[in-house]
Amino acid sequence: MSSINSMIIKEKISIKNLKLFLDEDDVIIDCIKQGMVEHTINECNVTSVNGKIKSGLISYMDKSRFKSAELNNQEILKASGNFKCNYNDFCGKLNVFTAGRKPLSGSLTKGIAQQDFEIILRFIQ
């Protein structure tokens, strides 16, 4: 086996959090992209979300079928995801877990925030 070029990094890596405060009727995914562009973040993870979605669409699996459901005034309990933004390309996925009588877990396809919606992004700088 040939040798691999490698090196050990002994510097401390700084992990930072960016907290986004969304106003009413803000598009959630667009606000994540705008926050990443404004703070020159290439890649980040969504660590938490606090608030309600005014309207939106979630895609999820039910047994072996792919389904989608409309969200109206739905509170989000947990969220996770990963986003990348390089040069004008933006991609990623926001997984959410909703509250209510019938909780859903899936990918947020589109969503509009209610007042006081917060998203925390974690990134390495």
C-alpha positions in Angstrom: 0.0 0.0 0.0 1.3 3.4 -0.9 1.7 6.2 1.7 -1.1 8.8 2.2 -0.3 12.5 2.4 -1.6 13.6 5.8 -1.0 15.9 8.7 -2.2 16.4 12.3 -3.9 19.7 13.0 -3.1 20.9 16.5 -5.1 24.2 16.4 -8.3 24.7 18.3 -11.3 24.6 16.0 -13.8 27.3 16.9 -17.4 26.1 16.7 -19.9 29.0 16.6 -23.7 29.4 16.7 -25.8 31.7 14.6 -29.2 32.5 16.0 -31.8 33.6 13.4 -34.9 35.5 14.5 -37.6 35.4 11.9 -40.5 37.8 11.6 -44.0 36.8 10.6 -44.5 35.6 7.0 -40.7 35.0 6.5 -39.9 32.0 4.3 -37.9 29.7 6.6 -35.5 28.1 4.0 -34.8 31.5 2.3 -33.9 33.0 5.7 -31.4 30.2 6.4 -29.8 30.9 3.0 -29.7 34.6 3.6 -28.1 34.1 7.1 -25.4 31.9 5.7 -24.6 34.3 2.8 -24.5 37.4 5.1 -22.1 35.6 7.6 -20.1 33.8 4.9 -20.9 30.3 6.2 -20.2 27.5 3.7 -21.7 24.7 5.7 -23.9 24.5 8.9 -26.1 22.2 10.9 -29.5 23.2 12.3 -29.4 22.4 16.0 -32.7 23.7 17.2 -35.9 25.5 16.2 -38.3 27.3 18.4 -41.7 28.5 17.3 -44.7 27.8 15.1 -45.1 27.4 11.3 -47.9 29.6 10.0 -48.3 27.5 6.9 -46.1 24.9 5.2 -45.7 21.4 3.7 -43.9 18.4 5.2 -42.9 15.2 3.3 -42.6 12.0 5.3 -42.8 8.2 4.9 -45.8 6.3 6.2 -45.0 2.6 6.2 -43.8 2.2 2.6 -45.5 5.2 1.1 -44.2 8.6 0.5 -46.7 11.2 1.7 -47.0 14.9 2.3 -49.1 17.0 4.7 -50.0 20.6 5.0 -49.0 22.4 8.2 -51.1 25.3 9.6 -50.2 27.0 12.9 -48.1 24.0 13.8 -45.6 24.1 16.6 -42.2 22.5 15.9 -40.7 20.5 18.8 -37.4 19.5 17.3 -35.4 20.1 14.2 -32.2 19.0 12.6 -30.6 19.4 9.2 -27.5 20.3 7.2 -27.1 23.1 4.6 -24.3 24.0 2.2 -23.9 27.3 0.4 -21.1 27.6 -2.1 -21.0 30.3 -4.8 -24.7 30.7 -5.6 -25.5 27.0 -5.0 -27.6 26.3 -1.9 -28.7 22.8 -0.9 -29.8 21.1 2.3 -32.5 19.5 4.2 -34.5 20.5 7.3 -36.0 17.7 9.3 -38.7 18.7 11.7 -40.8 16.9 14.4 -44.2 18.6 14.9 -46.4 18.7 18.1 -50.1 18.0 18.3 -52.5 15.1 18.4 -50.9 13.5 15.4 -47.2 14.4 15.5 -45.3 14.1 12.2 -41.6 13.7 11.5 -40.3 14.5 8.1 -38.6 17.0 5.8 -39.9 20.5 5.6 -40.5 21.2 1.9 -41.8 24.8 2.4 -42.7 26.8 5.4 -43.7 30.3 6.4 -42.8 31.4 10.0 -45.1 32.9 12.6 -43.8 35.8 14.8 -40.9 35.0 17.1 -39.6 32.0 15.2 -36.0 31.1 16.0 -33.4 28.9 14.3 -30.0 28.1 15.7 -27.3 27.2 13.1 -23.9 25.6 14.2 -20.9 26.0 12.0 -17.1 25.8 12.1 -15.1 28.9 11.4 
